[in-house]
Amino acid sequence: MPSAPAKPPARPHAPADAESTKAMGWLHTARFLTSAPQLHHLPELSVPEIAFVGRSNAGKSTCINTLTQQKQLAFASKKPGRTQHINLFALGKQGEVDAVLADLPGYGYAAVPKQEKIRWQQVMANYLITRPSLSGVVLLCDPRLGLTELDEILLEVLRPRVEQGLRFLVVLTKADKLSRAEQSKAHAIMKLQAAGGEVRLFSATKRSGVEEVAKLLWAWAHPDAEPIDD
């Protein structure tokens, strides 16, 4: 009996769908725009602005660098809490800007002087309440620690704008540190706490959740775009 034809070797990874390819390519265009120590130094923008916020050790810089596929776009200091500026990154190809990412300073790190903490809490609250171009906020949270008191304060600040249509996402970073059961539990708990926002599990190490978050951000910045055909 003739032997069955050999099966073709399995591909190591399934090809990304068209939406993932589009979103990841768009995020890869990120480049530094400006850095501002105070709100009045920020430029006025006519494009959607998506802010990344979170505790100093929540993995915010790593998340931004992973999404943009750039190792050093966002400054990941070995001393959390060191960076005390709002950094803006432009997105869009061929010299055009169709959205901006805002990297806000991490908060809650013990080594930062108390007065500096208070000042930045005020700056961030004012930014989240008053920034006209702000169209979405991504809160980074380590699911092993859950929401801190400062995270909960931030949620209360955001709640009125979320109710008015501001897009909001909680990214549970370092998800690879949890078992599947722990991931499911953390996701379910955060859905109850997310003030009407969405929740995604994310691991830069395992690259899980990266494309899902990328597609969500692309949709936020292009609400009127036609669906991408696979």
C-alpha positions in Angstrom: 0.0 0.0 0.0 1.5 3.4 -1.0 2.4 5.6 1.9 0.2 8.6 2.6 1.7 11.9 1.4 3.6 13.8 4.0 1.8 16.6 5.6 3.3 20.1 5.1 5.1 21.4 8.2 3.0 23.4 10.5 3.5 27.1 10.6 4.9 28.3 13.9 2.4 31.2 14.0 -0.9 31.7 12.2 -0.8 34.8 10.0 -2.2 37.9 11.6 -5.6 39.0 10.4 -5.9 42.2 8.3 -7.1 44.3 11.2 -4.1 43.2 13.4 -1.7 43.9 10.6 -3.2 47.4 10.0 -3.2 48.3 13.7 0.3 47.0 14.4 1.7 48.8 11.4 0.0 52.0 12.5 1.4 51.8 16.0 4.9 51.1 14.6 4.9 54.6 13.1 5.0 56.2 16.6 7.7 58.8 16.9 8.6 61.4 19.6 6.6 64.6 19.3 7.3 66.7 22.4 7.7 66.6 26.2 6.0 68.9 28.6 6.5 69.5 32.3 3.2 71.3 32.6 -0.2 71.3 30.8 0.3 74.7 29.3 3.4 73.5 27.5 1.3 70.9 25.6 0.4 71.7 22.0 -3.2 72.1 20.9 -4.2 69.0 18.9 -6.9 68.4 16.4 -6.4 64.6 16.3 -7.4 62.0 18.9 -5.1 61.8 21.9 -4.8 58.5 23.8 -3.2 58.7 27.3 -1.4 55.9 29.1 -1.5 56.2 32.9 -0.6 53.9 35.8 1.5 53.2 38.8 5.2 53.6 38.4 5.9 49.8 38.4 2.9 48.7 36.4 4.8 48.2 33.2 3.5 51.2 31.3 6.7 52.0 29.3 7.1 48.3 28.4 3.5 48.2 27.2 4.0 51.2 25.0 7.3 49.9 23.6 5.7 46.5 22.9 2.7 48.0 21.1 4.8 50.3 19.0 7.5 47.5 18.4 10.2 50.0 19.5 12.5 49.1 22.3 13.2 52.6 23.6 10.3 54.8 22.5 9.0 55.2 26.0 11.6 55.7 28.7 11.7 52.8 31.1 13.8 54.0 34.0 15.5 51.6 36.4 14.3 54.0 39.1 10.4 54.1 38.8 8.9 57.6 39.2 12.0 59.4 37.8 10.3 60.6 34.6 8.1 63.6 35.5 7.1 64.9 32.1 4.1 64.2 29.8 5.6 62.7 26.6 3.7 62.8 23.3 4.2 60.5 20.4 2.8 61.1 17.0 1.2 58.4 14.9 0.6 58.3 11.1 2.5 57.5 8.0 4.2 59.7 5.4 4.6 62.7 7.6 1.0 62.8 8.6 -0.3 62.7 12.1 -3.7 61.0 12.7 -3.4 60.4 16.4 -1.1 61.0 19.4 -0.1 58.8 22.3 0.4 60.5 25.6 2.7 58.9 28.2 1.9 60.3 31.6 4.4 60.0 34.5 3.9 57.0 36.7 2.5 57.7 40.1 2.7 56.2 43.6 6.4 55.5 43.9 7.6 55.9 47.4 11.0 57.6 46.5 9.3 60.6 44.9 9.1 63.5 47.4 5.6 64.1 48.8 5.3 67.6 47.3 6.2 66.3 43.8 3.6 63.5 44.2 0.9 66.1 45.1 1.9 68.3 42.2 1.7 65.5 39.7 -1.6 64.2 41.0 -2.9 67.7 40.4 -1.4 67.9 36.9 -2.8 64.5 35.9 -6.2 65.2 37.3 -6.3 68.5 35.4 -5.1 66.8 32.3 -7.8 64.1 32.5 -10.6 66.5 33.2 -9.7 69.4 30.9 -7.6 68.1 27.9 -9.9 68.8 24.9 -8.2 66.4 22.5 -8.2 63.5 24.9 -10.3 60.7 23.4 -9.2 57.6 25.2 -7.3 56.5 28.4 -5.4 53.3 29.0 -4.9 52.4 32.7 -2.0 50.0 33.3 -2.5 47.7 36.3 -0.5 44.8 37.7 -3.3 42.2 38.4 -1.2 40.7 41.2 -1.6 43.9 43.1 -5.0 45.1 41.9 -6.2 48.7 42.0 -4.3 50.9 44.4 -5.8 53.9 46.2 -4.4 56.2 43.6 -5.8 54.1 40.8 -9.3 54.3 42.4 -8.9 58.1 42.7 -8.0 58.2 39.0 -11.1 56.2 38.1 -13.3 58.6 40.0 -11.7 61.5 38.1 -12.3 59.7 34.8 -15.9 58.5 35.5 -17.8 61.7 34.4 -15.8 61.8 31.1 -16.3 58.1 30.5 -20.0 58.6 31.0 -19.8 61.3 28.3 -18.1 59.0 25.8 -14.4 59.0 26.7 -13.0 55.6 25.8 -11.4 53.8 28.6 -9.4 50.6 28.8 -7.7 48.8 31.7 -4.7 46.7 30.6 -3.8 44.0 33.1 0.0 43.8 32.5 2.3 40.9 33.4 -0.5 38.4 32.8 2.1 35.7 32.2 2.8 35.7 36.0 -0.7 34.3 36.6 -2.3 30.9 36.0 -5.2 30.7 33.6 -7.6 30.5 36.5 -6.0 33.6 38.1 -6.2 35.5 34.8 -9.9 34.8 34.5 -10.5 35.8 38.1 -8.5 39.0 37.7 -10.3 39.9 34.5 -13.7 39.3 36.0 -12.9 41.4 39.1 -11.5 44.3 37.0 -14.6 44.3 34.8 -16.6 45.2 37.9 -14.2 47.9 38.9 -13.4 49.5 35.5 -16.0 52.3 35.7 -17.6 51.3 32.4 -14.3 50.7 30.6 -13.0 47.6 28.8 -10.4 45.2 30.2 -7.7 43.3 28.5 -5.0 40.8 29.7 -1.6 41.7 28.4 1.9 40.1 28.5 4.9 41.8 26.8 6.9 38.6 27.6 4.5 36.2 25.9 3.1 38.8 23.5 -0.4 37.9 24.5 -3.1 40.5 24.2 -0.8 42.8 22.1 -2.8 42.6 18.9 -6.2 42.9 20.7 -5.1 46.1 22.4 -3.6 47.4 19.2 -6.8 46.9 17.3 -8.8 48.6 20.0 -6.5 51.7 20.0 -6.7 51.8 16.2 -10.5 51.8 16.3 -10.5 54.5 18.9 -8.4 56.8 16.7 -10.3 55.9 13.5 -14.0 55.7 14.6 -15.2 56.5 11.1 -12.9 54.1 9.2 -14.4 51.4 7.0 -14.0 47.8 8.4 -10.9 46.0 7.1 -11.6 43.0 4.9 -9.6 39.9 5.7 
